[in-house]
């Protein structure tokens, strides 16, 4: 479905869950992201300085996990959201957010008590079969990023409201003592997109979970590079961050971006193109003053997102704040935390405000990326080859020892978004 505003100058596509329009193909039918959160392909007309209008497409699908496969766990779009902490395991037991809250479910209910071949629930997804993940090496280790088989086809309902230019999606899943209801109210008015999520515990036992929107952001389908900028609400700690995946699967953020803290924001501006095999993940340190707000800038557009309920009596609090980058996505990821007793509900709203921002556009990001690949030593972010070898030799032993200790003590390794698509096809 498409919602439009501003006399057609702004439009947002909602890719509906399976079953609502049976005669149409479903965009996403996998087991990671909540099925009611596929909101993207945002088209917006920018008013140029001479009064003319120029169209741009934001959050589109032409750069992320192409060719698209609706059964691929990562194949979300736009504001695709997930209940969970973004790592393997049914519960978080290490590096559990800013406040080190243990026993936070990774978005699954009843996983530990289910036997191999039995069902468990994934919040926002439905009823899945334990052990049906093709990349699972153990049924005791939930794999958040690999597709599971469905025990039942999830049921969603749609309600349209033309007067408020909004729709409501609703989904309920119950299994044994566990259950939830998820409602998504999506509204587009003027230059504002509101996505209100309401989660209700309809089971007989309490649960705690994290939640985040992945934000698969791109600008006019250009690969991420110069011209992509984000301002983050992490000024209380001057934007300090950890990169636990560095030297294992991720590349340091400072190799590609300029980071500038100031009094009211921490600006992260991409300085060069991100190659196809590069993944970057920064985990910002605890900031008690942060509410998870951020502003994306690209395609002459500024997109400011906030979650007004964070830090209030609305029942949600900050859990973590990450930034994930590949050539096909520029993803700020504020994570929130909630705890629900049986019968309890909580709501939070993604408030996206769009405005013109006539800055440098990443139209040249492709050529910039190619120049970087062809001549990495010419980049100011890459020191001389000899220095790299020296730095590598000096740090490798310590890093490997630290990694081995963490693996032995906690069986933990930070898990990135990764392509298990080929493996699934082989198996």
N, C-alpha and C positions, 0 to 999 in steps of 0.2 A: 504494500500500500504506500501511497505517496501523500504526504501532508505538504501544503504550500502556504506561503504567507507573503506579505509585502507585494501584492499584485503579481505574484509569480516570481519575484526576484529571489526568493529563498524556498528551496524544496528539500525535503528529507524523506528518504525511502526506508520503510520498515519491512524487513524481510521476515515474513510471518512464519510461525512454527508449523510443523507438519500437521496436516489434517484440516486446517482452516480453509484452504483453497485446494481441494483434492486434485483438481485438474491441472494445477500448476506445479512445476518442480519446486522443491523446498531447498533453500539456500544452504541450511546447516542442519544436519541430522546426527551429528556426532555427540560425544559424551563429556566434553570438557566445559564449554561455555553454556550459560543459560540460554535456552532457545528463544526467549522473548526479548533478548537484548541486541539482536542484529539490526542496528540502526546506523545507516551510513549513506554513501553515495549522495552527499549533501552538495547541492548545486546552489551557487550564490553569485549574484551580480554585484560587482563593485563599481561604485561611481568614481570615475577618474577625475583628475583635476580640471580637465576641459569640459566636464559635464557628461561625457560619454560613459557608457556602461560596458563592462568586460566580465564575462562569465568565467567562473572557476569551479572546479569539482574537488571537494574535500572528503577525506575518509573513503576513497573509492577502493576497488578490489584489484586493480590491474598491476600492482606491485607485490602483493602479499600472497605467498604460497600459490603460485600459478604453475600450471593450470589449476583452476579451482576444482576441488573434490569435496562435495558436501559431507563425505564420511571421514575426512581427515580431521583429527581432533583439533588441529590448530587453525582450521580454515574459517575463522570468524571474520567479521567485517565491522568497521566503525567502532561503536561503543560496546562491542562484545564484552560481556562481563562474566566473571567466574566467582562462585563461592569456594573459598579455599585460600591457602597460603602460597600457592604457586610452586610447591615442591612435592616430591614423592612422599608417600606414607599417608596412612589414614588420619593421623594426628600430627600436629607439630610438637616436637619434643626438643628442638634445638634451634637457636636463633629465632625465637618465637615473637617477633615483632618488637616494638619499642619498649613494651612493658613486660616482656618475657612471661607472657601468660601461657602456661602450659595447658596441655589437653585441649587445644583449639582444633576442632575438626577441620580436615582439609576438604570441607564441603560435602562429606559423605556421612550418612547415618546408617547404623547397623552393619557396618563393614566388618568390624572385629568379631562379632558373634556369628556372622554368616559363614557357612561352610563352602568349600569349593563347589561351584555349580548353583549355589543358592543366590538369592537376590539381596541387594542393598540399594539404598537411595542416594542419588547425587542431587543436591539442591539445585533447582532450576532446570534439571535435565530429566529426571524420572528414575525408573526402576531398572537397574543394571544387573548383569550376571557376574558374580565374583569368579575370577580366574579366566574370564573370556578375553582378557587383554592379550594380544599376540606377543607383546614385548614383556609380559610379566614373567619374571624368573621365580616368583614366589607369590602365592595367593595371599600371604600376609603383608605384602608390600604394595599398597595402592599406587598405581601409575597415573598421575593426574593428566599426563600429556599423551596418552595412548588410548585409542578407541576401544570401548567395551561394547559387548552385545547388549541389546535391550531385552529385558524380561517381558516388558509390556510396552506397547507404543504409547508414549505420553499423550495425554489429552489436554488441549488448550482451547479456550473459548475467546471469542473476539466480540467486543462491543464498540460501536462507532458513535461518536457524538459530534455531529456537524456544527452545532452551535458553538462549542468550545474549541473546534478544530483539533480534536483529540481522539485517541482510541484507548481502549483498555484490554489488555491481555491477561488471562487468568489461568492458573494451572494448580492442580492439587494432586499430591501423591501420598499414599499411606501404605505402610508395610509393618506388620506386627505392632510393636509399641512406638514406632517412629512415624512421623508424618509432618508435612508442611503444606502450606498454601502460599503461592507466589503470585502477586498482582503487579502488573506494570501499567502505569498511566502515562501515556506519551502525548504531550501537547506542544504545538508550535504556534506561537503568536508573535507577530512583528519580527524582531530580531532575537527572539528567545526560544530555546528548546528546553522543555522540562521533561525529565524522565524520572517519575516517582516510582520507587520500588517499595512494596509492602510485603514483608515476610511474616507469616504466622506459624507458630508451632501448634499443629493439630494432633500431635502425638501425645504420649503419656509420660515421656521423660524429657528433661531439659537438654539443650545443646548450646554450644558456643561455636561461632564460626567467624572467619574473616571473609571479606568480599572486596573485589576491585573491578574496575572497568579497564580493559586492556588498552583501549584507545588506539586502534589501528589507523593512525593518522598519516596521510600523505597529501600532497598538494599537486593537483593536475597530473597525477600519476608519475611525477618526477621522482627518481630515487632520492633518498635522503642525502642532503649535502648542504652546501652553503645556501643561506636563505631560510633555513629551518631554525627557529628559535623558540625557546620556552622559558618563561619566568615562573619560578617555583616559590611557594610559600614555605621556605625553610630558612628564614633569615635568623631565627633564634640561635642557630648553630653555624651561621655563615656558610651554609651549604656543604658542610663536611659530609663525606660519604665513604662507604666501604665498597670494595669490589672483590668479594670472595671468590669469584670465578676466574679472576685474572690468572694467566699462565696455565689454566686448565681448559676453558672453553671460551672465555670472553677476552676482549681487548680493552685496554684502559681508555676511559672516556676522554682524557686530556689529549690523546693522540688524534682526536677528531674534532674536538669542540673547545671553545674558549669559555671559561667559567668565571663570571664576574659577580661577586657578592656586593650588595648595597644595603641600605637601611630598610627598604621595603620589598626587596625581591632578591633572588639569586638567578641571574640570567645565564642560560646555557645556549650558546650560539654555535651552530655547526660551521666549521671552517673548511671542510672538504668533504668529498663524496665518500660514502661508505661502501666498500666492496661487498660483493655478494656473499662471500664466505665469512664476513666479519659480524660478530655479535657483541653487543655492549650492554652491560647491566650495572647500574650504580644503585646502591642501597643507602639512602641518606640516614644519618644518625638521628637518634631521638631528639625531637624538637617539641617541647611542651606547648609552644605557642602556635604551632602549625595546625591549620584546619583542612589541609589537603588541597587548597586552591592553587590554580595555575593558569597561565595564559599562553596559548600557542600562537605563533605568528608565521604565516607563509601565504603565498598567493594573494598578497595585498589585503589579507584578512587577519583580524585578531579574534581569537576564540577564548573567552574567559570562562573557566568552569569553577564552580564552588558547590559544596554540599552543605547547605545552611544548617542542617540538623547536627552536624558534628560539633561537639563541645557544648551542646545544650542538654536539655532534659529529654531529648528525643530517643535516647537509648542506644546511640551509636557513638563510638570514639575512634580516634586514629589508632591504627595498628602498625602501619609502616608507610613509607613513601619511596617508591622506586622509579627509575627511569630506564626503559628498555629501548634499544635502538638496533635496527638492521637497515639494510638498504631499502626495504619495503615497508618500514614502519618507524615512526617517531612517537614513542608511547610513554607519556607520564602516567604513573600508576599509584595514586594515593589509595591505600588500603584502609578499610575501616573494620571495626570489631563489634560484635553484638552477642548477647547472651539471652536466650529465650526460654522461659519456663513453659510448661504445657498451657495452651490457651492464650499465650502472650503474643502480641504483634509489635513490630517496630517498622518505621518507614524512614526513608531518606530520599533526597531529591538531587539528581544531577542537573544543575542549572547552567546551561551553556548560553552565553551571550555573544552574538556576532556583531562585529563592527568593521568598518574600512580601516586599513592600516597600510597606506601607500608607501611601503618600504621595498627593499631589494627582494625580488622574487626569485625562487630557485629554478628559473628556466634554464640556467646554464649548469645545473648540478651534474648532469650526465657527462658533459665534456670535462667538468672539473674533476669528477671521479676518475675518468679515463687518464687525465694527466697525472693524477696521483698514483695510479696503478703503474703507469709507464715509468715514473721517475720518483719513487718514494724517498730517495735520499735528498731530493731537492726540497722536500717539505720541511718547514721549520719545526714540525712536531716529531721528526725522526732524526735523532743525532747520528753522528758518523758510525759506520759499520763497526769499527774497532771498539768504540765506546759501548755499542750494543752488546758485543761479545763479552766485554769486561763486566758489564752490568748483569748480563745473563749468568755468567759463571759465578759472580759474587752472590747472587740471590737464589739460584736454583736449588742448592742443597738445603737452605733454610726453608724454602717454600715446600719442597717435597717432604721434608721431615715434618713440617707443620701439618701438611695435608694428611700424611700417614697417621699422625697422632690423632687428628680429628676423626679420621675414618675408623681407627681402632677404638676410640673412646665413644664416639657418637654415631658411627655408621652414617655419616652425613657428607654429602657433596652438593653444593648449590646446583640446582637443575635449571638449565636454560630452556627457552623455547627451542625445540630441536626437531629435525625432520625424521620422523619414524615412518614416513610415508612409503619410502622404498622398501623398508624392512617388512611393512605390512603386506606390500604387494608380493614380495618374495615368499612370505609364509602362506 
